[in-house]
Amino acid sequence: VQLQASGGGLVQPGGSLRLSCAAVGFAFRLNTLGWYRQAPGKQREFVADITSDHTTSYTDAVKGRFTLSRDDVRNTLFLQMNSLKPEDTAVYYCKTLYRYRDYWGQGTQVTVSS
């Protein structure tokens, strides 16, 4: 199982970014996948996840600004982030649970600053 996150960068407040997470090694379409983030000096926290039937859930801090989607043909997870705020600055990780074990991508840095 491998997860490869990409799409991070530096953006001004109010801007947008789209993160991607490419997956190999498991039945992507059958799994729930999620995004987590870790800001400097803080614990890793849940951002959003999406089930195999494309049901999504979001932490309150990103509702209405972030949209999670998945492409079960290309085995890729997406996180569209709009109206970004400085407090969204963090390393973002994609994750899935497979055979009772969590698998994490390597993380992609998102920095929101003017």
LUMTIZA-968742 format. One record per residue (C-alpha): x, y, z. Coordinates in steps of 0.02 Angstrom, whole numbers, padded with zeros to 5 digits, always signed. Example, Ala and Ser with C-alpha at 12.3 -4.5 7.8 and 13.67 -1.06 7.14 Angstrom:
+00615-00225+00390+00684-00053+00357
This chain:
+00000+00000+00000+00069+00169-00049-00007+00342-00040+00076+00489-00128+00015+00662-00080+00048+00816-00186-00018+00990-00224+00038+01089-00073+00120+01259-00082+00119+01439-00028-00042+01536-00052-00110+01703+00008-00258+01711+00127-00418+01687+00029-00331+01585-00103-00357+01405-00159-00258+01245-00175-00302+01070-00233-00217+00924-00149-00205+00752-00229-00167+00582-00156-00125+00443-00278-00145+00267-00210-00081+00095-00258-00081-00076-00181-00260-00101-00122-00440-00098-00184-00454+00091-00184-00639+00098-00226-00685-00009-00074-00593+00096+00055-00629+00251+00157-00494+00381+00133-00458+00539+00228-00351+00693+00249-00270+00745+00411-00157+00893+00450-00025+00938+00576+00023+01116+00614+00190+01159+00698+00183+01117+00883+00012+01036+00871-00056+00860+00860-00113+00787+00695-00299+00818+00670-00438+00753+00560-00488+00862+00412-00608+00760+00306-00645+00585+00244-00745+00500+00108-00820+00325+00110-00831+00199-00030-01006+00262-00072-00936+00441-00080-01012+00500+00083-00905+00641+00152-00876+00714+00324-00778+00868+00375-00711+00946+00531-00808+01103+00575-00659+01217+00541-00661+01177+00354-00846+01151+00317-00904+01258+00173-00725+01292+00116-00650+01121+00079-00722+00989-00038-00664+00809-00038-00687+00696-00188-00618+00535-00259-00587+00460-00430-00606+00272-00417-00541+00246-00594-00379+00341-00569-00365+00286-00385-00342+00465-00330-00411+00567-00186-00432+00755-00202-00454+00896-00077-00508+01063-00150-00468+01199-00024-00545+01371-00050-00547+01529+00056-00388+01474+00141-00342+01551+00307-00174+01565+00397-00236+01438+00523-00248+01309+00382-00058+01309+00375+00001+01132+00408+00072+00975+00332-00073+00880+00254-00075+00690+00254-00189+00568+00165-00233+00407+00252-00325+00244+00230-00361+00094+00338-00322-00073+00256-00324-00242+00340-00336-00162+00513-00184-00050+00486-00173+00136+00449-00070+00188+00298-00012+00368+00279+00054+00468+00135+00214+00567+00156+00129+00734+00182+00122+00894+00081+00154+01067+00155+00019+01200+00143+00068+01375+00195-00059+01516+00197+00027+01683+00218+00031+01857+00144
